[in-house]
Amino acid sequence: MAAEVPRPRISPGLRRTLRGLVSALTAIAVVLITGAVLASGLLNPAPAPQAVPARQVDIGAGPLTLVCPDAPVSSTGEAGADIDYDAEFSTDTEQSRTRAETVVTQPDGAAAGTATLTELGEAGQDLSAGTDGLVGTLDQTTDAAVLRAEPAEERTPLGAATAVVRAESGDLRGLSAAACLPPSSTQWLVGGMTKLGSSARLLLTNAGQTPVTANVEVWGELGPLESGAQILVPPDESRSLLLETLSLEERLAVRITADGGQIAAAIQDSALSGVVPAGTDVVTTTADPATRINIGPVHVGEAEVTDHPPVLRLVNPSRTQASVSVDLFTESGPIVLPGAQDQVLEPGTVTDVSLAGIDPGALSVQVISEVPVTGSVLRTVVGEAGELDPDEPVRDRAWIAAQPAPERGVLAVPGELADTVAVVLANPLPRAQQVRLTPITRDGTRGEVTTVEVEAGSATVVDPDQVALDEVIALEISGESVLATAMVRAEAPDGPMLSMLNLTPDAAAEQQVQVRLGAS
């Protein structure tokens, strides 16, 4: 058996010294490693953080609800129920004809669900089923009408509705065609005036099941009004407010915010020149203020360019100045409106910009601003003088509001109360695009698709030989980014009458929301 080798004995003092030396070497190693890591971070910095792309989340198909505004009425006597004046100056409302029209379909011809068109306070009317869609009309409507369409095949309905009023005599002489729009919790209206001889009647409709309080804020040419209004609108009812009771203004812009639900709003704009009718139209909601807005397109005749050019109305609701430029998309391409580059809009004011000097034809307006603005365009047509005043001709007016340029929408084509309808397209993109037009006839049948190429930054009138509008109730219009307007005209014995209709965007786009991840 081997002898055991004795282990060397280490004194306690030496053991303490060795332990301290090991601890010191460990600490030095940690410091060196940490320094190397820090040096590596300085020499090779971490990549900059990148935003996670927003995800499109589909919240599912929902019903389509569109609210048509009340028919225009005189603010005199019981018809308007706003102010009592001498009955001698009231309007003979029996001379006007009214009609609400609607169409509901599905993209690509899929089957449509059920839908009703209802005048407030009346029983609902089921829309008639056609081959490819649902159609319906209501004649001689006076109150607001509501279209309600249920989803089908897990898809939100695609549809449009209009409220058309034609009056060839009286204070409210004119053609008023208003696109019916979905209720909203916040909306802007840019148009109308309350100076002497003019009236701006705010129309508020609650198509929901709970009371809604509408908060009314008004902007004028000198800034926002200190006094607004709060109006309680019961469910399934309408209320009106004469804005001239708040202030007499040359130019108006209104914001409506709803508490407790959603509201549909419009302004009945009417005017007299002495005792001669100077036009009636309904101002519908405009796009929310943004740094880039599109208005139109419209078509302007040669006589209208010379005598009564269009007017662009803009509101700057912010507390800072807005420097804006105005570009026009014409049949020959984009041009700059002379004198409208770097135009300053004072904080909180409403400004009118004349489009005088433009060439006749199709055009669309694009406004680019440093701060968010919104607006509309006013058109005026002139007739003949009559017995009321041999020196003053009758007029009619039409408003078109700023709207987004969707990929798909429905453009209503009013029939019985209009004499002619022209469709105008515009392309706000920096490249040409193919716009597809699918006619929907009055029996709900989809026709053959027509493709129109619209050059970059241009506007064009659809050739009536390409799309026959006589039997059409609406056009389904699609592309990359589409702007479209229906120019609706009627001929009265004393001259022309005009109204303009925006494209109704596909409601299915509202069923998708963007979800972004980030710190709260």
N, C-alpha and C positions, 0 to 999 in steps of 0.2 A: 504494500500500500504506500503510495507516494506520500511523502511528507507534505503537510499544508504549508504553503508559502505565507508568511505573515504579511498582512496589509499595512502599508505605511500609515502611520498616525499623523493626522493634520491637527495642528493646534487650533483652538477656538479662534484666536486672533487672525490666523491665516485664512480660516474658513470665512470669516466676516469680510476679509479683504477681497477674496475671490468672488463672493456673492455681490458685493458692491460693484466690482469690475464688470460682471455679467450684466447687471442692471443698467450700467452706464452705456455699455455697448448696444444693448437692446434699444435704449432711448435714442441713441445716435442713429441706429438703423431706421427707426420709425420716422425720425425727422428727415433723413435722406430720402426715404420712399415718398413721404408727403411732398417734399420739395420737388421730386421728380414728377409726381402727378400734376402739381400746380404748374410746373414749367411746361409740361406737355399740353395742358389746357391753354396756356398763353400762346404757345407756338402753333397749336392746332385747335382753334376755338370751336366750340360746339356749333352745329348748324343752327341758323335762325329758326325760331318756331314758325310753323306754317299752319294757317287756318284749316280746319277740317272742312271740306266742301259740304255745303248745305245739302241735306237729303230731302227729296220730294216725298212727302208722306201723303198718300191718298186717304182722305177721311171718309170716303164712301160716297155713293150717289145720294143726292138729296132732291127735294122737290124744287120746282121752278115757280117763283112768285113774281109777277109783274103787276105794277099798279099804274093805271091810266088816270091822269088828272081830271078834275071836274071840267065840264064844259064852261067856256067863258061866259060870264054874266055881267050885266051892268052893275056898277056899285051904287046905283040909285034905286030906291024903293025896295020892295020886298024881294025882288029877284036876287039881289046880291046880299040882302040882309046885313049890310055893313053900315051904310049911312042913308038917311032919308033926305031926298031932294024933291023938288017940284016934279010931279008926275009928267008934266009937259015935256020934260027933257029925258024921260026914261027911254030905254031901248025896247023895240018890239021884238022880243026874243022868239016869237013864233015864226019869224022870217028866217031863222037859222035852222040848218039841218045838221044832225050829229050822228056819228057812227063810230063804234068801236069794232076793230077787226083784229083777229089773232090767228096764228098758226103755230102748231107744235109738231116737231118731228124729232128724228134722231139722226146723228151723223151717219153717212154712208147708207142711209135708207133702212136702218134697223126699225123694228116695230116700236111705235110710240105707246105710252101708257094712257091712263085716263086723265082728263083735264076738264075744268069748268071755267066759264067766264061769267062773272057775277057783278051786277051793279049793287053798290052798297045799299043795304036795307031790303034787297029783293032776293028771290030764290035763285040759286045758281042754275046755269044752263050748261048741260053737257055739250062739249064740242063734238062735231060730226066727224066720224071716222072716214078718212079717204084711203086711197090705195097705199100711200106712204106717209100719211100724217093726219093730224087733226086740225080742223078749221072751225071758226065760229065768228058770229057777228052779233052786235046789239045795236039797234037803231033808236034814235032820239033819246040817247042817254043824257042825263043832266048831272048826276052824281058820279063820283069816281067809280071806275070798274076795276075788278081784280081778276087776273088770270092765275089759276092754280093748276099746275101740272105735276103729276106724280112720276117718279122714276120708273123705268122699265128696263128689264134685262141688266139690272145693276148699273144703269147709266143715267146721268142727269139729263133731263129733256133739253132739247135745243129749240128755242122759240123766240117769237117777237109778237108785239101787239102795238096797236096805234089807236089814238083817239083823235078823230077828225071832225072839225066843225067848219061849216061853210055858211057864211052870212053875206048876202049881196046888198044889204041895206042896213040902216040903223047905225048907231054909234059904234057898234062892234063889227062893222063891215070888215070882212077879211077871211082868209083861209088859214085855219090853225090846225096843224097836224103835229101831234106830240107823241114821241116814242114813250111807251110805257116801260117803267124802270123798276128794278128791285128795291125794296125798302133798305135803309141803311141807318147806322147809328150816327154817322157824320156825313154831311154832304154840303157842297157849295153850289150856289146859284149866282151866275154873273149875267146880269141883263135887267132891262127895265129902267124906269125913271119915275120920279114923283113930283116933278115940277108942275106948275099950273097947266092944266090941260091934259095931264097924263095921270095914269093910275097903275099901281103895281099891287096886285092882290096876291098875297102869299097863300098857297093852298097846301094843307097838311092832311095826310091820310094815314090812319093807323089800321093796317090790314091784319094786325095780330089779335091775340086773345086777352091781352092785359092793357091797362091804361098806360099811356106814354106821355111824358112831359117833354115838349119840344122847346129848347132854348134857342132863341133867335138873336143873332148878332148881325149888325148891319155896318157896311163900309160905304162911304161916299167920296166925292171928289176931294174933300178936305181932310179925310181921315175917318177912323171908326167912330160911330155914334156912341155917346155915353149911355144912352137909353136903348135897351133892347126889349125883349118881351119873353115871357114864359107862357106857354099855352098847353093846357092839359087836353089831350085828344083821347076820348074813350075808345075802347076796342070796336073795330068794324065801323068807325065813323070818321068824318072829315071835319076840319075846322079851317076858317080863313081869317086873314088879318090884312087890312089895308095898310101898306107900308107908309103911305102918305100921312097916316096918323102919327108916325114916329118922327118924320122929317121930310122936308121938300128937297129933293136931290136931283141933280142933272144926270148923275150916273150912280148905279147901285151894284153892290155885291152883297150876298147874304150867306152866312154859314148857319146850318141847323145841326144841333147836337141833341140826341135823344137820350133820355133817362128812362129806364124801365122797359126798353124794347127798341124796336126800329120804326122808322117813319119814312114815308114817301113825300117828297116836297116838289113844288113847282111854283112858278110865278106867272100869273096872267098879266101880260103887259099890253096896255091899250092906251090910245092917245087920240085927242081931237085937236085940229088946227082951227080954232074958233068953234064953228059948229060943223065943220067938215071932218069926216072920219079920216084919221091919219094912221090907221093900222092896228091890228090885234094879233098877238101870237102868244104861245106858251113857252116860257123859258124853263128848260129842264136842267137837271143837275150836270155839272161840269166835272172834269177830272180834278182830283186833289192838287193843290199847289205843288209844283215841281220845277226843277231847273231847266227842263226841256218839255214843252207841251206842243201838241199838234191840234189844229182846229180846221175842220173841213174834211174833204174838199167841197168847193162850191163851183157853180158855173155863173159867170157874169156876162150879160149881153152888152153889146156896143153902146146902146143908149144909156144903160145903167152905169157904165164906166164913166161916161161923160157928165151926166147930171147928178147921179146919186151913187157914188162909189161906196163899196163896203166899208164898214168901220170896225176896227179891232178894239175890243174892250179888255183891259187887263187890270187885275187887282194885285197889289203887293201887300199882303197881310202882315209882313214882318215889321220889325222895329228898326230896320236898317234900309238904306237906299238899295234899289235894285237897278243894275245896269243891264239892259236887255238889247238884243238884236233880233230883227224880224227877217226871216227868209221866206220866200215864196216858191212853192213847187208849181211850175206852170207846164203847159203842153210842150214847151221847148226845153224844159229842164229847170234847175234851181237858179233863182236870181235873188239879189239882195234888195230889199225895199229901200229906195232912196230916202235918206233922212231918218231912217229908223235904226241905224247902227249906234250902239252905245247910248241909247236913249235912257234917261234916268227916270225911274219911278220913285216918287217920294214914299217914305215909310207909311204904311196904313192907308194908302190912297187908291182911288179908282181912276184910271186914265183911258181916254179914247184916242186911238191912233187912226187917222184916215188912210185908207189904201188907195187914195187918188193917184193917178198916173199909171195904173196897171193896164195891161192889154186885156181885151175881152177874151173870154174862153174859160177853161177850167183852171182852177188854182187851189192850193192848200197853203195854210199858214203854219210855220214852225217858229216858235219863240224860244230863244235860249237866254237864260238869265243867271246872274250870279247867285241869287237867292230864290227860293221857290215862289212862283207866281202861277196864276191860272186865269182863264179868260174865255171869251166867246167872240163871234163875229155877227154883226147886224147887217142885213140886206134890206133895201127899200125899193119898191116898185111904185110907179106913178101912173094914175089913170087920168080921167077927164074931169073937168069942173062941171058942176051941176047947178040946180036951182038954189041950193042952200047958199052958195057963194060962187058967182060966176068967175071970180078971179082966183079961186083956190081949188086945185084938183084933189081928188081923193088919192089916198096912198094906202099901201099895205106894207107890213114889215115882217121879217122872219129872222129868228135867232138860231145859230148853230153853236153848240158848246164844245169846248176842248174834250177830247176823248183819247183813251189809250188806243194803240194799234194792235189788236189781237191777231192770233193766227186764224181764228174762225169766228163767224158771227152770222146773224140773220138780219137782212135789210128788208123792212116792211115796204110794200108797194101799195099804197091806198088806191082803191078802185072807184067806187060809185061817186064819191064826192069830189074827185079830182078829174080834171080834163086831160092833163098830160103829166107824165112822170119821166124824169131823166135820171140815170144813175151815173155818178161821178166817182172815180177811183183815184187814189194817190198812193205813192210809194215813198215812205220816209227813209228807206234804206239807201246806203251808198252804192248799191248794186241793183241791177234789174231783177224783177221777180215775176213769177207766173202766178196770176190770180185766177182762181177757179170759181165760176159762177154756176150754181145749180138752181134753176127755176123751180118753184113750187106753185102749182096752179091752184085755183080757187076751190077745186074739189079734192085737194090734198095729194095730188100726184106729182112726183118728182120728174122733171124733164131731163134732157140731155145736158151734160156738163159742157160749158163753154170756157175756154182758156183765153185770158187776155194778158199779154205781156206789157208790164208797166215799167218804163225805164227808171233808173235811179233818180230820185229827187224830182219826179214829174207827176203831173195829174192829167187825167184823160176822161172824156165822156164815153161811156159804153155805147157802141154802135147799135142802134135799135134793130138793124138787120141781123145782128148776131144774137140778140136776146129780145124776143118779142114780149113786151110787158103787158099787153092787153088783157091776158087771162091769168096773169101772175099775181099771187097774193104776197109773195116774198121771194127773195133770193138768198140762198145759202152761199156765203162768200168765204173763201179760205185762201191762205197763202202763208208767207213767212211773217209779214207784219202789214196788216191791211187797214187802210183808211177808206171809208165808203160813205156816201151820202145820197139820199133820194131827194131830188129837187121836184117838189110837188107844186103844180100850177093849176089855176082855174081862171076862167074868163067870165067876168061879170059884165053886165051891160055898160058900165062906166069905166071898165079897164081891168088890167090883170090883178091877180091875187097870188101870193106866194107863201110857201112854207117849206121847211127843210127838216129831214129826218136823219138822225145818226144810226149807225150800225149798232145792233144789240149784240154784245159779246157772248160767246159760248159760256153758259153758267158753269159748265163742268170745270173750267179753269179755276173757279172759286172753291172747288172741292179739294184742291191740293194746297198744302201749306209747306213752307220751308222750315226745317228744323236744323239749328246750328248748335254745336257743342261749344261751351265757353264758360268762363267764370262769371258768376252772377254779380 
